[in-house]
Amino acid sequence: MPSRARDDALSEVVGFVLILALIVAALSLYQLYGVPAAGREKEIAHMNAVKDRFVDYKIALDSLWVNNMDYNRNGVLLSTAFDLGTDSAATGGKAFAFPIFSPAGSGGTVSVKSGGANLTIEAAGKPPVTIPLGNLTYRSSNRYWVDQTWTYQMGAVFLSQEGGATVRVGPSISVYNTSGNASVCITPVNITGSAYLAGSGPVRIETRLRDMPPYENLTGEFPWVNISIDAGDEGYALAWERAFKETARRDAINTSWYKVDRASNTAYLYIEGPYTNTTPDVSLRTIRADYRVSITSAASLIE
């Protein structure tokens, strides 16, 4: 065979190998940079959607107990839904367990449980009342973005990640000045239930306002009022301490009227008003809101 024909064949093989190498290099770069970037964008968007669902949930539950004071809303069922994970494909299209064309889907868990944290309200001359708060919690299982935990507890929404917790929406507590005296209005939102669901599909959270009698000895005029929360966790206790400080600062009452502090896993807000702790100058109003919460999976397809 002439040498020219051999050279032409060899050049075609070399050209094919170079093209194949370019394709492999491009796919490798896409796997290394493109897939994680797309996955991060989807997971960030999903975390924002979860945040919006928890904020909407807080607003809906607040509206329910607020309306119940004027209209009897006991037994009313509130239903809300959101996705536990991203809509990316979790299987298929993989090479060596890595996605080729699209990022792997993320997942998460949602749970509701009674107790876990206790609120104690103590007014001068009255026995303390301890209320188990319960919580609704979502924990992400992200692949490309930092994992986050969203918690609804006593009307507040908390975000926890990398060992720290912060308040994203404040609790149902207000401390304000009324004609020179201190006024405290608190709604201990109590969540009861026991459910746990994990996956990446949609879930449905159903919440019912329970018919419960009002708390005794937690409304009236007192020399002092002490509100404490045993969070059961130092990170959440710090978050509650910040929430109490924000509550007192919101209406700019005199700093000598109250004290906010923390001891281990317990944060507290002590209000004594402008006078001595023997003068009934602290007005306390407590509104009861008890909810029964259940979690079920929601159908994603109609067959």
Buried (B, 14 or more C-beta within 10 A) or exposed (E): EEEEEEEEEEEEEEEEEEEEEEEEEEBEEBBEEBBBEBBBBBBBEBBEEBBEBBBEBBEEBBEBBBEBEEEEBEEEEBEBEBBBBBEBBBEEEEEEEEBEBBBBBBBBBBBBBBBBBBBBBBBBEBEEBEBBBBBBBBBBBBBBBEBBBBBBBBBBBBBBBEEEBBBBBBBBBBBBBEEEBBBBBBBBBBBBBEBEBBBBBBBBBBBBBEEEEEBEBBBBBBBBBBBBBBBEBBBBBBBBBBBBBBBBEEEEBEEEBBBBEBEEBBBBBBBBBBBEEEBBBBBBEBBBBBBBBBBEEEEEEEE
